[in-house]
Amino acid sequence: MATAPASPSSDQRIPHRAASTDLTIAALHKSSSATLVTLPADVLGLIFKLLYDEWLVDIHPKFRTQPRFDHERCQGEFLLGISSTCRALRAQTMPWIYREVYNWESARGKAWPESLWPYFRIVHIRDRTAHNPRKLEISQETIDSLSMMFSLVKVTLRLESSIHPDLIHALSLAPSLLHLEIYQARFDGSFTSCALPFCALENLLVSIAGFRSISSQEDVDHSKQFSDVDFLLRAVAPRLTELSISGDLIPSTFPTLDWRNIRRLAITEHPPNPYIAIPGLVANMGNLRQLDVLYTVDISRGTYGKGAFPLFHLGDDSGQLLSSRCRLLSSVTLGNVSSTDSIFAQLPAMLSCLRLRAPVDVYDTSKSFPRKAYSPFDDHTLPTALRQMSHLQDLRELCLDLDFFVTAPLIEQIATVLPDLEVLEFSVPRYMFIDDPPRFREQDRDPGILAALNRFSHLLHLRITMNFPRDSDFYHSQEVTARWFLSSHKTLQSVSFAMLDYMYLAGYNPAWWRKWNHDVFDMTWPTPPPTPPPRKAVRIIETIRSL
């Protein structure tokens, strides 16, 4: 078999698009007679990467880095035309065309041709597609081939049935498998008798969330499921550096496992049952750096309204501090937590980043938006949480989801307890601002906001996220407001706005950012006049106003 050209690494740092373009042009100038066939392989790789970026923008508007859950397109299809021109280019494009594949792209009931295996970096295995209700068969030949794909670094599973013991065993034998993601996970297939070496695995994601739900299937044998999950975690825990797992799948033995190398833990969907408080879950994670507790609710099945979704209790009433277990913990994200929760007092004093989020249901298909329930924090509840955080004097970044636009009293409350913040972020994701939101219109600006921000003596970056049509005149409002902040604060270096634009109404997520830096923003420039939005944007905005 011919040696395959070097395949692009999944975790390789990709150069910035402009830098890639400059390098490619420079290489082309070296030879006026250069063609795609005669170009060096590394230069050709830069060209293919540039084409890939352009293709990605076409299907993922505004440089979305995470495709939708139902995205099932061939990642290499943009090179199919080039690959059909000659054998030389065919050989060069093969690593890109077959870098990421789905199991239904093989022949019916057969595995992929063995000559293609060296190119596979990412394999997706599903027994039903998002767009085709027909049940797909995963052949034994396909399962057996996985253990012999020596370039395979990532596999995702979405199966309606229990994971077959042969499948999990074959994956454990893949010599280069670093990332394993299992969605709509069902672990009642009893694979506790097979060996699971997983010699290279570092990142594991196990979630009960499927195409349309964040709940487990009703006929799951939970006793067998906890047994299988425990068996899997025992096999891989000592090697894992990152773990994301549904709380529904956490066995009672979880705190006792060997988590010596874990750096990031994310717990999603629902709390463990039987319940284990956060300090107990991380009891054996001495090297933990990042903790994300993102319990959520099925918003699409509930009634929107303040108090419609119960807040989660995350802390340990015994008062055990996270710092006694996780001395290196620097970043914590908490979702839908009560302001009176003891978890705030148990956060380690050396914490540098804290994010307080509203519960998110990414599978809410009943409405275009909102996809977040009400935030548990407001002018009345936030002070209660802040009083428990007075020991966090090393905190440098605070991010808050709010139900209202930020006010001066709220900023003052934060500054009183956490005066040394360097990054402050506010997100108002539930509401859609069609016209300029309050505090952004020049006549509505509250000078008290500036006075409150100036109480932060080390503030460097201010970030604000909200729903707003990206092609409206809010571009102008952003720039004027950014100048207002930057010219009035003594240490502020950048102001960023993230817009959940009208594409979000069609299901695209997340936001995109516009950033103004103090160093490159001449405060003596005159304020630019408003720019009228394109006609297409005007029609969209008028449609939204009429809803």
KOLRO-942724 format. One record per residue (C-alpha): residue in one letter; x, y, z. Coordinates in Angstrom, 3 decimals, always signed. Last residue first. Example, Ala and Ser with C-alpha at 12.3 -4.5 7.8 and 13.67 -1.06 7.14 Angstrom:
<vexpas>
S; +13.670; -1.060; +7.140
A; +12.300; -4.500; +7.800
</vexpas>
This chain:
<vexpas>
L; -43.921; +39.344; +15.614
S; -44.095; +42.580; +13.580
R; -40.812; +43.914; +14.920
I; -39.073; +40.702; +13.830
T; -40.376; +41.110; +10.273
E; -39.253; +44.747; +10.187
I; -35.796; +43.663; +11.344
I; -35.587; +41.010; +8.628
R; -36.716; +43.426; +5.920
V; -34.205; +46.051; +7.075
A; -31.455; +43.428; +7.122
K; -32.142; +42.534; +3.500
R; -32.156; +46.207; +2.565
P; -28.682; +46.689; +4.006
P; -28.382; +48.692; +7.256
P; -27.952; +52.483; +7.155
T; -24.569; +53.553; +8.535
P; -24.691; +55.917; +11.516
P; -22.195; +58.797; +11.408
P; -18.667; +58.248; +12.711
T; -17.717; +59.909; +16.024
P; -14.812; +62.233; +15.359
W; -11.356; +60.827; +15.988
T; -9.604; +62.239; +19.056
M; -10.108; +59.037; +21.043
D; -7.802; +57.161; +18.669
F; -8.651; +53.462; +19.139
V; -5.609; +51.279; +18.510
D; -4.306; +51.065; +22.086
H; -7.781; +51.257; +23.669
N; -8.966; +48.121; +21.913
W; -12.477; +47.749; +20.488
K; -13.898; +44.252; +20.009
R; -16.778; +42.855; +18.003
W; -17.760; +39.295; +18.895
W; -20.020; +36.605; +17.475
A; -22.645; +34.759; +19.495
P; -23.379; +31.043; +19.729
N; -25.435; +29.573; +18.103
Y; -27.465; +29.268; +14.973
G; -31.069; +28.086; +15.357
A; -32.857; +30.250; +12.816
L; -33.456; +32.934; +15.417
Y; -29.716; +32.897; +16.134
M; -29.189; +34.074; +12.537
Y; -30.967; +37.250; +13.692
D; -27.977; +38.136; +15.820
L; -26.803; +36.892; +19.203
M; -24.414; +39.845; +19.295
A; -21.283; +39.845; +21.409
F; -19.913; +43.251; +22.350
S; -16.336; +43.821; +23.422
V; -14.626; +46.720; +25.222
S; -10.852; +46.734; +25.578
Q; -8.042; +48.312; +27.618
L; -9.837; +49.743; +30.658
T; -7.353; +51.222; +33.151
K; -8.460; +54.866; +33.644
H; -12.047; +54.561; +32.502
S; -13.802; +57.425; +30.719
S; -12.314; +57.319; +27.236
L; -12.661; +53.534; +26.983
F; -16.302; +53.450; +28.141
W; -17.582; +56.253; +25.913
R; -15.516; +55.037; +22.966
A; -17.113; +51.608; +23.359
T; -20.556; +53.215; +23.489
V; -19.967; +55.101; +20.236
E; -18.647; +51.967; +18.590
Q; -21.510; +49.790; +19.789
S; -24.164; +52.354; +18.843
H; -22.812; +52.515; +15.301
Y; -22.907; +48.748; +14.859
F; -26.360; +48.919; +16.472
D; -27.571; +50.396; +13.209
S; -29.019; +47.026; +12.249
D; -27.086; +44.349; +10.374
R; -26.285; +42.237; +13.471
P; -29.865; +42.096; +14.697
F; -29.585; +42.163; +18.529
N; -29.646; +39.601; +21.289
M; -27.191; +40.467; +24.037
T; -23.611; +39.966; +25.217
I; -21.427; +42.542; +27.009
R; -17.693; +42.285; +27.642
L; -15.466; +44.691; +29.607
H; -11.714; +44.093; +29.676
L; -8.893; +45.663; +31.700
L; -10.328; +46.487; +35.138
H; -7.522; +47.056; +37.667
S; -8.921; +49.834; +39.903
F; -12.497; +48.620; +39.705
R; -14.344; +51.522; +41.335
N; -14.153; +53.182; +37.940
L; -16.875; +50.819; +36.741
A; -19.326; +52.304; +39.281
A; -18.626; +55.869; +38.175
L; -19.032; +54.842; +34.548
I; -22.353; +53.149; +35.294
G; -23.488; +56.194; +37.299
P; -23.115; +58.296; +34.168
D; -26.280; +56.534; +32.945
R; -26.658; +56.733; +29.208
D; -30.234; +57.312; +28.068
Q; -29.701; +60.289; +25.733
E; -26.765; +58.572; +24.047
R; -28.756; +55.429; +23.371
F; -26.815; +52.506; +24.752
R; -28.131; +52.640; +28.344
P; -31.451; +51.142; +27.212
P; -31.250; +48.932; +24.122
D; -30.939; +50.452; +20.636
D; -33.929; +49.201; +18.649
I; -34.746; +45.561; +17.985
F; -33.383; +44.315; +21.305
M; -34.237; +40.631; +21.662
Y; -34.409; +39.373; +25.239
R; -33.151; +36.120; +26.723
P; -29.402; +36.532; +26.271
V; -28.500; +39.399; +28.608
S; -24.843; +38.506; +29.260
F; -22.523; +40.598; +31.415
E; -18.749; +40.144; +31.457
L; -16.146; +41.718; +33.722
V; -12.433; +41.015; +33.293
E; -9.705; +42.506; +35.523
L; -11.494; +42.231; +38.868
D; -9.643; +43.738; +41.826
P; -12.623; +45.377; +43.576
L; -14.495; +42.121; +44.278
V; -16.823; +42.771; +47.248
T; -17.572; +46.480; +46.816
A; -17.038; +46.324; +43.054
I; -19.776; +43.705; +42.656
Q; -22.324; +45.770; +44.567
E; -21.300; +48.869; +42.627
I; -21.860; +47.069; +39.321
L; -25.386; +46.106; +40.433
P; -26.152; +49.655; +41.579
A; -24.971; +51.070; +38.194
T; -27.265; +48.864; +36.133
V; -26.690; +46.051; +33.639
F; -29.549; +45.348; +31.239
F; -32.034; +42.917; +32.669
D; -32.466; +39.167; +32.926
L; -28.798; +38.599; +33.744
D; -26.125; +35.993; +32.991
L; -22.929; +36.910; +34.840
C; -19.219; +36.500; +34.068
L; -16.519; +37.366; +36.635
E; -12.764; +37.340; +35.929
R; -9.851; +38.243; +38.247
L; -10.733; +36.483; +41.507
D; -7.719; +36.533; +43.865
Q; -9.734; +38.203; +46.638
L; -12.277; +35.391; +46.681
H; -12.856; +35.505; +50.479
S; -15.728; +37.984; +50.106
M; -17.647; +35.411; +48.077
Q; -20.433; +34.578; +50.547
R; -21.553; +38.209; +50.684
L; -21.589; +38.191; +46.879
A; -24.249; +35.465; +46.778
T; -26.636; +37.478; +48.958
P; -25.789; +40.655; +47.023
L; -26.870; +38.902; +43.774
T; -30.411; +38.143; +44.987
H; -31.912; +41.642; +45.147
D; -30.373; +43.389; +42.138
D; -30.880; +40.243; +40.024
F; -29.535; +36.707; +39.813
P; -31.421; +33.449; +39.235
S; -31.319; +33.989; +35.466
Y; -34.580; +33.170; +33.732
A; -34.529; +30.237; +31.372
K; -32.237; +30.115; +28.372
R; -32.933; +28.981; +24.823
P; -35.040; +32.015; +24.036
F; -35.554; +31.597; +21.128
S; -36.686; +29.959; +17.889
K; -39.331; +28.089; +19.854
S; -40.331; +24.442; +20.193
T; -36.879; +23.182; +19.235
D; -35.316; +23.551; +22.685
Y; -32.446; +21.067; +22.397
V; -29.756; +23.499; +23.535
D; -31.494; +23.826; +26.907
V; -29.463; +26.268; +28.985
P; -29.809; +27.083; +32.671
A; -28.714; +30.650; +33.522
R; -24.998; +31.060; +34.066
L; -22.675; +32.214; +36.847
R; -19.069; +32.211; +35.630
L; -16.154; +32.497; +38.077
C; -12.473; +32.928; +37.129
S; -9.335; +33.345; +39.304
L; -10.071; +31.041; +42.259
M; -7.275; +31.216; +44.886
A; -9.782; +31.454; +47.762
P; -11.337; +28.086; +46.891
L; -15.132; +28.053; +46.505
Q; -16.883; +26.695; +49.602
A; -18.616; +29.969; +50.508
F; -20.163; +30.110; +47.050
I; -21.198; +26.424; +47.185
S; -23.340; +27.141; +50.263
D; -26.234; +28.083; +47.989
T; -28.056; +31.252; +49.056
S; -27.849; +32.901; +45.617
S; -29.412; +29.765; +44.135
V; -27.616; +28.041; +41.262
N; -28.946; +27.910; +37.714
G; -25.580; +27.038; +36.144
L; -22.159; +27.259; +37.819
T; -18.828; +27.735; +36.026
V; -15.582; +27.482; +38.007
S; -11.990; +28.351; +36.992
S; -8.759; +28.251; +39.041
L; -8.729; +24.907; +40.877
L; -5.126; +24.049; +41.809
R; -5.776; +23.197; +45.481
C; -8.669; +20.901; +44.627
R; -9.556; +18.888; +47.741
S; -9.114; +21.309; +50.653
S; -9.796; +24.224; +48.302
L; -13.237; +22.819; +47.548
L; -14.166; +23.603; +51.138
Q; -16.156; +21.206; +53.293
G; -19.026; +23.087; +54.932
S; -21.077; +20.048; +55.928
D; -23.923; +21.564; +53.926
D; -22.136; +20.591; +50.720
G; -22.873; +22.911; +47.813
L; -24.731; +22.431; +44.537
H; -28.409; +23.015; +45.215
F; -30.199; +23.476; +41.913
L; -32.807; +26.158; +41.306
P; -36.285; +25.019; +40.323
F; -37.628; +26.106; +36.940
A; -40.818; +28.170; +36.602
G; -39.560; +30.704; +39.149
K; -39.672; +33.582; +36.702
G; -41.596; +32.531; +33.653
Y; -41.518; +30.208; +30.707
T; -43.654; +27.125; +31.120
G; -41.857; +23.823; +30.747
R; -41.400; +21.178; +28.067
S; -39.070; +23.256; +25.860
I; -37.044; +24.232; +28.922
D; -35.858; +20.681; +29.542
V; -33.821; +21.651; +32.579
T; -30.139; +22.229; +33.228
Y; -27.209; +21.200; +35.358
L; -24.090; +22.899; +34.066
V; -21.455; +22.413; +36.766
D; -18.178; +23.348; +35.047
L; -14.957; +22.801; +37.030
Q; -11.531; +23.806; +35.702
R; -8.072; +23.230; +37.200
L; -8.383; +19.795; +38.836
N; -5.015; +18.339; +39.905
G; -6.144; +16.989; +43.311
M; -9.232; +15.327; +41.902
N; -10.177; +12.654; +44.466
A; -12.846; +14.632; +46.364
V; -14.180; +16.254; +43.198
L; -17.639; +14.639; +43.379
G; -17.850; +15.100; +47.146
P; -17.252; +18.843; +47.012
I; -19.946; +19.050; +44.283
A; -22.697; +17.365; +46.294
I; -23.634; +13.756; +45.482
Y; -27.305; +12.921; +44.971
P; -28.464; +9.350; +44.435
N; -29.149; +10.229; +41.670
P; -26.563; +12.584; +40.243
P; -27.706; +16.103; +39.272
H; -29.152; +16.614; +35.764
E; -27.916; +17.618; +32.266
T; -24.195; +18.328; +32.589
I; -21.150; +17.796; +34.800
A; -17.930; +19.222; +33.356
L; -14.546; +18.249; +34.835
R; -11.220; +19.663; +33.633
R; -7.667; +18.804; +34.723
I; -7.968; +15.081; +35.573
N; -4.578; +13.428; +36.004
R; -4.930; +11.624; +39.379
W; -8.625; +10.816; +39.016
D; -8.459; +7.353; +40.634
L; -12.056; +6.517; +41.549
T; -13.508; +7.025; +45.042
P; -15.722; +10.033; +44.270
F; -17.460; +8.173; +41.350
T; -18.465; +5.074; +43.358
S; -22.117; +6.225; +43.631
P; -22.350; +6.085; +39.843
I; -22.599; +9.234; +37.692
L; -24.812; +8.628; +34.669
D; -27.645; +11.068; +35.477
G; -25.021; +13.743; +36.231
S; -24.247; +13.717; +32.543
I; -20.505; +13.528; +31.956
S; -17.711; +15.719; +30.615
L; -14.221; +14.506; +31.486
E; -10.835; +16.005; +30.668
T; -7.300; +14.842; +31.594
L; -8.138; +11.145; +31.589
R; -5.425; +8.535; +32.122
P; -6.196; +7.357; +35.695
A; -9.977; +7.430; +35.012
V; -9.995; +5.152; +31.927
A; -10.698; +1.630; +33.165
R; -12.474; +2.657; +36.361
L; -14.672; +4.981; +34.316
L; -15.765; +2.186; +31.964
F; -16.592; -0.267; +34.771
D; -18.512; +2.396; +36.709
V; -20.450; +3.280; +33.560
D; -21.304; -0.397; +33.014
S; -22.511; -0.924; +36.592
F; -24.493; +2.335; +36.615
Q; -26.195; +1.236; +33.401
K; -26.923; -2.275; +34.650
S; -28.812; -0.868; +37.655
H; -30.445; +1.814; +35.513
D; -32.050; -0.671; +33.094
V; -33.136; +1.860; +30.468
D; -36.748; +1.562; +29.298
E; -37.613; +5.255; +29.594
Q; -34.767; +6.564; +27.458
S; -32.678; +9.093; +29.311
S; -33.558; +12.786; +29.137
I; -31.948; +15.754; +27.421
S; -34.054; +15.393; +24.291
R; -34.245; +16.020; +20.571
F; -31.107; +14.695; +18.912
G; -29.749; +13.054; +22.038
A; -28.598; +14.142; +25.481
I; -27.621; +11.246; +27.782
S; -24.034; +12.484; +27.716
V; -20.607; +10.881; +28.024
L; -17.595; +12.962; +26.961
L; -14.092; +11.546; +27.430
N; -10.739; +13.250; +26.791
E; -7.336; +11.618; +27.346
L; -7.519; +8.183; +25.687
A; -4.127; +6.811; +24.555
C; -4.015; +3.252; +25.991
F; -7.771; +2.684; +26.005
P; -7.179; -0.802; +27.557
L; -10.845; -1.859; +27.963
A; -11.008; -5.600; +28.696
C; -14.404; -7.250; +28.321
S; -16.558; -8.715; +31.125
T; -18.215; -5.457; +32.199
F; -19.852; -5.061; +28.780
S; -23.387; -5.419; +30.159
G; -25.511; -3.689; +27.509
D; -27.168; -1.269; +29.934
F; -25.042; +1.736; +29.079
R; -27.213; +4.084; +27.020
A; -25.646; +7.346; +25.942
Q; -27.685; +9.813; +23.930
Y; -24.184; +11.081; +23.056
I; -20.815; +9.335; +23.469
E; -17.679; +11.368; +22.724
L; -14.242; +9.698; +22.714
H; -11.096; +11.772; +22.241
L; -7.455; +10.585; +22.221
L; -7.645; +7.409; +20.121
S; -4.119; +6.671; +18.855
P; -3.841; +2.898; +19.444
A; -7.486; +1.935; +18.770
L; -7.869; -1.037; +21.134
S; -10.387; +0.661; +23.435
L; -12.530; +1.431; +20.399
A; -12.741; -2.266; +19.542
H; -13.787; -3.100; +23.124
I; -16.528; -0.432; +23.126
L; -17.885; -1.809; +19.860
D; -17.671; -5.500; +20.810
P; -19.532; -4.816; +24.082
H; -22.446; -3.276; +22.129
I; -23.494; +0.189; +23.276
S; -27.172; +0.017; +24.148
S; -29.588; +1.086; +21.423
E; -30.417; +4.585; +20.190
L; -26.799; +5.214; +19.266
R; -24.926; +8.468; +18.801
L; -21.186; +7.735; +19.036
T; -18.303; +10.136; +18.354
V; -14.745; +8.979; +17.668
K; -11.492; +10.982; +17.755
V; -7.790; +10.304; +17.159
L; -7.800; +7.651; +14.404
S; -4.426; +7.496; +12.660
F; -3.822; +3.800; +13.481
M; -7.192; +2.593; +12.269
M; -6.858; -1.097; +13.170
S; -9.103; -1.082; +16.261
L; -11.889; +0.578; +14.279
S; -11.972; -2.168; +11.614
D; -13.632; -4.670; +13.975
I; -16.711; -2.467; +14.436
T; -17.145; -1.923; +10.691
E; -16.867; -5.673; +10.041
Q; -19.382; -6.347; +12.793
S; -21.847; -4.202; +10.878
I; -23.515; -1.112; +12.249
E; -26.987; -1.269; +10.748
L; -28.837; +1.980; +10.232
K; -32.483; +2.543; +11.191
R; -34.346; +4.630; +8.629
P; -35.642; +7.935; +10.015
N; -33.336; +9.982; +7.737
H; -32.445; +13.605; +8.461
A; -30.827; +13.458; +11.906
T; -29.254; +10.104; +11.107
R; -29.936; +6.805; +12.868
D; -27.537; +4.102; +14.029
R; -24.704; +6.592; +14.380
I; -20.921; +6.300; +14.273
H; -18.806; +9.395; +13.586
V; -15.127; +8.831; +12.758
I; -12.373; +11.439; +13.072
R; -8.764; +11.066; +11.910
F; -9.239; +8.661; +8.995
Y; -6.515; +8.932; +6.351
P; -4.673; +5.685; +7.181
W; -8.004; +3.797; +6.918
L; -8.577; +4.583; +3.251
S; -6.730; +1.556; +1.799
E; -8.793; -0.683; +4.092
P; -11.953; +0.087; +2.172
W; -14.628; +1.247; +4.654
A; -16.422; -1.521; +6.492
K; -19.339; -3.420; +4.999
G; -23.070; -3.715; +5.666
R; -23.860; -1.242; +2.892
A; -20.593; +0.240; +1.628
S; -19.029; +2.889; +3.844
E; -20.436; +6.425; +3.988
W; -23.025; +5.268; +6.526
N; -20.300; +5.129; +9.213
Y; -19.533; +8.825; +8.971
V; -16.175; +10.290; +7.955
E; -13.659; +12.981; +8.950
R; -10.131; +13.132; +7.478
Y; -11.262; +11.366; +4.319
I; -11.336; +14.371; +1.997
W; -8.443; +16.094; +3.723
P; -6.010; +13.167; +3.820
M; -7.012; +12.276; +0.205
T; -6.294; +15.740; -1.186
Q; -2.598; +15.205; -1.922
A; -3.058; +11.784; -3.536
R; -5.878; +13.049; -5.738
L; -3.749; +16.028; -6.640
A; -1.105; +13.722; -8.071
R; -3.669; +11.431; -9.717
C; -5.277; +14.204; -11.728
T; -8.351; +16.474; -11.898
S; -10.769; +14.468; -9.700
S; -9.209; +15.550; -6.409
I; -9.795; +19.216; -7.220
G; -13.539; +18.679; -7.588
L; -13.802; +16.612; -4.393
L; -11.947; +19.226; -2.358
F; -14.964; +21.046; -0.848
E; -16.432; +17.665; +0.098
G; -13.885; +17.155; +2.853
Q; -16.050; +17.818; +5.917
C; -18.776; +15.473; +4.713
R; -22.042; +16.820; +6.027
E; -23.899; +15.550; +9.056
H; -24.811; +18.607; +11.133
D; -27.692; +17.623; +13.421
F; -25.993; +18.756; +16.641
R; -25.181; +22.099; +15.058
P; -21.555; +22.716; +14.230
Q; -19.231; +24.185; +16.880
T; -16.699; +26.783; +15.703
R; -19.172; +29.232; +14.242
F; -17.219; +31.530; +11.956
K; -20.055; +33.983; +11.359
P; -22.287; +31.602; +9.438
H; -21.465; +27.861; +9.583
I; -22.170; +26.347; +6.146
D; -20.489; +29.040; +4.047
V; -17.969; +29.895; +6.777
L; -16.761; +26.280; +6.764
W; -16.211; +26.402; +3.004
E; -14.001; +29.477; +3.371
D; -12.023; +27.829; +6.164
Y; -11.617; +24.623; +4.133
L; -10.328; +26.570; +1.146
L; -7.720; +28.195; +3.374
K; -6.763; +24.808; +4.819
F; -6.411; +23.396; +1.293
I; -4.138; +26.273; +0.339
L; -2.039; +25.822; +3.484
G; -1.720; +22.096; +2.726
L; -0.528; +22.899; -0.767
V; +2.212; +24.980; +0.814
D; +3.197; +22.025; +3.030
A; +3.130; +19.590; +0.076
P; +5.462; +21.700; -2.032
L; +3.807; +23.122; -5.162
T; +4.354; +21.244; -8.432
V; +0.816; +19.824; -8.783
L; -0.945; +23.029; -7.759
T; +1.077; +24.891; -10.343
A; +4.246; +26.946; -10.092
S; +5.528; +28.532; -13.325
S; +6.230; +31.930; -11.781
S; +8.248; +30.279; -9.059
K; +9.122; +32.001; -5.814
H; +6.013; +34.167; -6.083
L; +3.811; +31.165; -5.298
A; +5.560; +30.638; -1.976
A; +5.021; +34.239; -0.961
I; +1.337; +33.999; -1.890
T; +0.899; +30.896; +0.277
L; +2.702; +32.443; +3.224
D; +0.583; +35.600; +3.013
T; -2.657; +33.599; +2.810
S; -1.770; +31.498; +5.820
A; -0.919; +34.631; +7.817
A; -4.263; +36.191; +6.897
R; -6.143; +33.021; +7.883
H; -4.425; +32.752; +11.259
P; -2.273; +29.654; +11.538
I; -3.898; +26.358; +12.614
R; -2.738; +24.885; +15.927
Q; -2.661; +21.124; +15.452
D; -5.235; +19.274; +17.538
S; -6.941; +17.426; +14.704
S; -3.665; +16.885; +12.868
P; -3.692; +17.290; +9.103
S; -2.768; +13.985; +7.472
A; +0.754; +13.531; +6.180
P; +0.659; +12.015; +2.738
A; -0.287; +8.323; +2.627
T; +2.358; +5.687; +1.996
A; +1.341; +3.448; -0.894
M; +0.000; +0.000; +0.000
</vexpas>
